[in-house]
């Protein structure tokens, strides 16, 4: 991986893309620390993080790089855009016009869907900003615009700044996707989790003190973390290779085909998106309750991270979104048609419908194992970390949530693959010249 980075800096175009990506990520990190002028930041931080850092809002703050706890301009993070993407994906199935636009619209159709997603993200950002202001209206700074300023005016200014910050985050993510390297939204979540994790590790190490039991718990935590990382990397790189044989074809005086290849089908075809979408849907009622009824604890008892209902519902949603995304990323009918058109076949399977059924059967099995893997990664590490008594480092456990671990690994591997692809493309171009 380090060799890939060294080679990337030797290529001018790749180096410029990499530097632009780092610059945009740096701007996002700065925005996560710029405080809103209309909030009492210290009181707001205490209300979000609390004493143990294990609350629902503390988890959202960890994913956003601490922006929510800091009362920053970019406090909303990427959550409005992710929720908007979920809505669009579900509406694409329910509304035939959107489905036709996504499948047959080409580049123009993709731009229209992205535009609709942005408008939905704008509405969600505005709604979440209003919810935050209503929930923490007693923490608004009445003197920010001068003495005697109307609280309504201060609240309206805060709502506008939060909404603008949410859309600015969307803009940064899209610029990284278009001009930089990697998926922009994933990179923003990746950086947010890492920045929170680093600060949490430093605070935990500085607060160890002289308690030997606490030191042993930290060491066990680190070992469990490394083992989970290894497991995630192993499963993320696992794939099923389906052999494909192409028949020989004589065209004119030349013979074509006659080669053997394979179709790589990843065990985790959908990546981290099923976990992100499942958590977004499960956390949505918690978000509404924590904003509009902050003193109520019903959501912690019913849909808290330690409740069985939360575990079962999250596992079922992960299974649903795993199958949902697999149908988008691995269309068995299209693959079977392309194999047949190119004169290929799977050994022992007839071309056409039997090939489609075979690919669908293999895909469904892999999706099932992939969904089970995602469920294990999403739920078991949280139980392991909960069993390790780290009493003064709740923020550390929040930063290294199971979702965060999978996001870190998946985004890092995806970033390396995209960087390798950029280098390979430039190498081939130079070879042709």
N, C-alpha and C positions, 0 to 999 in steps of 0.2 A: 504493500500500500504506500509506503514512504517512497519507493522507487517510482510509483505512478505519479506522486506529487512532484518529484524532482523532474521527471520527463515532461509534466504539464507546464512547468515554468520555463522549459526550454522552447516550447512552441508559443509564438507570439499571440496567435488568436486564442488559444486555450488559456494562456496566461491572462489575457485581458478579460475573458469571461470569468475566470476564477477570481480575479481581483474585484471585478464588478459584483460578483456574488458576495464576497466578503465585505465589501463596502455597504451593500444593502442590508446585510445582516447586522453590521455594526450600527447603522442608522436605526434599525429596529430595536436593538439593545438599548441605545440611547433613549429612544422614545419610551421604553419600558421603565425608565428612571426619571423622566421629566414629570414632576407632580402637577396635578390640576390645581389651579389657583383658587378654586372655589371650595376646597375641602380641607378639613383639619386632618392632615396626613397621619399624625401620630395616633389619634383616636380611631381613624379609619383602619390603620394597620392593625391595631389591637382588636377591632371588631371583626376583621377578616381572618387573621391568623389565630388569635386567641392565645391561650396558654400552651396548648400541646401541638398546634399545627395540624390536627387531623380532621378538621371540619371539611365540609363539602366545598365551601368557598376557598379554603386553603389549598385544596387539590386543584381547583381551577386556576388559582394564582400560581401554583407550581408549574402547570402546563404553559401558562402565559409568561414564564420567565420572571415571576414576582411582580408583574405590572399591576395586577389587581390589588395586591397587598400594599404596593407603593402608592396607590391612588394616582397612577400615571395616566398620561393622555392616551396611551395604547392599552388601557386596562381591559378592554373587551377582547383583545387578541384576535385569534382566528375562529373563535367559536361561532359567531354569526354566519360566516361564510361556510363553515362545515355544515351547520344546520340547514342553510339554504341549499347546499349541494344534496343533502339527504332528501329534502322536499322535491327538488327537481328530478332526482333519480326515481323517486316513487311516482311522481306525476308523469314521467316519461312512459311508464307502464300503463297508467290509468287513462291517459289522454292520447288518442291515436295521432293527433296532429303533432304533438311533441315527439312521439316515437318515430313518425315518418321524418321529422326534421332532423332527429339525431342520427338516423340510419342512412337517409338518402340526401340530406342537405349538404353534405361535404363540408368544406371549410366555412362557407357562408352559414350553414346550419349550426355549426359549432360556435360561431361567433354570436349568433342570435341566442343560443342556449346560455352562453356565458353572460350575455347582457341581462337575460332574465334572472340568472343566478345573482348577479350583482345587485339588481333592484330588490330582490328578496332579502339579500344580505343587508342592504341599506335599511329596509323596514325592520328587520330583526335587531340591527344595531340601535336604531332609534327606540324600539320597544325596551330593549335591555337597559339602555341609558336612562330612560324614564323610570324603570323599575329600581335601578340603583339609587337614583336621586330620591325617590319616594321612600325607599327603605332606610336611607341614611340622611334624611333631610335635617335631622338634629345635628349632624356633623358638618353642615355647610358653614363656610366662613362668611359672616354677615358684613365684614368690613373690607372684603376684597375689592369692591368697586367704590369704596368710600362709605362713610358713616350714613346710616339711614337708608341704605339701598334696600329695595324690596327683595324679600326672600325668593319670590317668584322669578325675578330677573336673574338672580344668582343661580337658581336651579335651571333656568332655561339656558344660561351660558354653559353650565356644566354638561347638560344634555347635548348641546351642539358640539362641544369639544370632544365628548366621548364618542358621538356618532362619527365625527370627522376622523377621529383616531382609528375607529374600527375600519372605515373605508380606506384610510391610508395604509393600514396593514394589508388589506386586500390588494391594493396597488403595488406594494412592495413584493408580495408573493407572486403576482402575475409578472412583474418585471424580472424576477429571478427565473421564472419558468421560461419566459420568452428570450431574454438576453443573457442569462447566466447559465449555470449548470445545476441540474436537479429540479425536482418539483418544489415550487416556491413555498406553498403552504406547509408541506412536510418539513422543509428546511427551517421554517419559522418555529414550528412546534419543537423540532429537534434542538434548536439553539435555546429556546425557552426552557426546556427540561434540563439541558446541560448546565445552563447558567444558574438555575435554582439548585441543582444537585451540587455544584461546586461550592456555592456559598453555604449550603447546608452541611456539607462535609467539613468545611473549615470551622463552622460554628460548633459542630459536634466534637471535633478533635480538640478544640480549645476548651470545651467544657467537660472533658474527661475527668480531670482532677486526679485524685489518688485512689479512686475506688477500683480495685482489681477486677471485681465482677463486671463492672461496666466496660472495662477494656476487653475482657473476654467476649462479651456480647457484641462489641464492635467488630472483633476479629471474626466471629461466627457469621455476622451479617455480611462482611466482605467476602468470605468464602462462599456463602450461599449466593451472593450476587454474581460472583465469577462463574459458578456452576450453571446458574440460570442463563447467563450470557452465552456460555458454550452450547447449552441445549438449544437456545433460540437460533444461533448461527447454524448449527448442524441441521435443524429442521428446516430452516429457511432456504438452505442450499440443496435440500433433498429434492429429487425429481424422478419421474418415471419416464423411461425412454421407450417410445413405441416405434418398432422398426418399420420402415417403409422401403419397398423395392420398386424400382422403376424399370419397366420393360424396355427392351431394345427396339428402336425405331429406325428404319432405313429411309432417309430422305435424300433422293438423288443418288450421289455416290458416297454419301457419308452416313455413318451409323451414330445415332444418338441414344442416350439413356443407358440402361443396363447397370446403373449404380445403386448402391444401398445407402440409406441414410436413416434418420430417426426423428421423431417428433418429441421434443422435451416438454413434459407436462410437470410443472412444479407441484410439490405437495401442498404448499401454501400459495395457491394461485392468486388469491385476492390480496395478499400482503396484510398490512395493518388496518386497512379500511373497515373490515367488519367490526373490529374492536372499537375503533373510533366512533363509528355510526351507532353501535349498540350502546356504548357509554353515553353518547350524546342524547339518545332517546330515553335511557333510564334516568339520566341526570336532569332532564328537562323539568319534571315536576318538582324535583328538589330545588332547582334554580328558581322556579316561580315561588315556591313556598319560602325559601330563604330570603327572597327579595321583598315580597309583600307581607309575609308573616314571619319576621325574623325570630320572634320569641317562641314560635311553635316548634315542637320537636317530633311531630308525627312522622315527618319524612325520614328522620333518623331511625325511628323505631320500625317503620314499615319498609322503607327502601334504603335504609342505611347500608353501608358497605359490609357490615357484619351480619346482616339479616339473610335468612335462607331464601326469601322472596327475591332479594336482589341477585343472589347467586344464580337461582334458577332462571329468572327473567333475562339476565345478562347472557347466560349460556344459550338460551333459545334464540335470542336476537342475533348472537354471533353466528349460530348455525344458519339462520335465515339469510343474513347478509352475505355469508360465505357462498351459499348457493346462488344468491342473487348476483353477486359480482362475477362468479365463475361463468354464468351464462353470458355475461357481457365480454369478458376477456377471452373465453375459450368457447367459441361457437362451433359445435361439432358438425353441424350441417355445412357450414362454409368450408371447414377444413376438409371434410369428405369430398365435397365438390371440387375443390382445388386439386386434391390428390388424383381424382379420376380424370380431370381435364388434362393433367400433365402426364398421364399414362402410368400412374403409380398405383400400388395396392399394398395392403398390409398382409404379410404372409399368413395364409390360412383363413383369410377373411375376404369375402367377395366385395368388389367395388359397389358403390351406391348405398342403398339403405342399410345393408348389413354392416358396412364400415361405420356409418353414422351411429347405429345402435351400439356397436362395439366401443367406439370412442366415448359415447355417452355413458356407457356402463363403467368404463375405466375412470372417466372424469368424476362420476358420482361417488365412486369409492374413494378416490383421492380427496375430493371435497369433504367427505365425511371425516376422514382422518385429519385433514387440515383444520376442520372446524373443531374437532376434539382437541387438537394441539393448541389452537387459539384460546379455547375455553380454559385449558390447563394453565396456559401462560397468563391469562387474564385473572384467574381466581386463586390458583395455588400459591404463587409467590406472596400475595397479600396475606394469606394465612400463615406462611412461614415467617414473614417479617413480623406479623402480629405476635407469633409465639416467642420471638426473641425480645426480651424485655429491655428496650432502649428507652428508658423513661424520659430522658431529656432531649431526645432527638426525633420528635414526631415529624418535624419538617423534613428530616432525612428520609423517613419512610414514605412520606407523601411525594417527595421528589423522585424516589426510586419505586414508584408504583409499577405494577405489572404492565399496564398500558405504556407507561413511559419507557420501560426496558425494551419492549418490542418495537416501539417507535424509534428509539435510538439505534438499535441493531438494523432494522429494516431500512431506515433512511441512510445510514452509513454505507450499507452494502449497495443500495441503489445509487448513491452518489459515486461510489467507486466504479460501478459498472458504466455509468454515464460518462465519467471522466475517461475510462478506458476506451469507450466508443468514440469520444471526441479525438483522442490521440490516434486511434486506429484509422479514422477517417482522414486525418491529416497525413498519416504515413502513406496510405494508399494514394492520396493525391500527389504527394511528392514523388512516389515511385512512378506514377504515370507520366509525370513531367520529365 
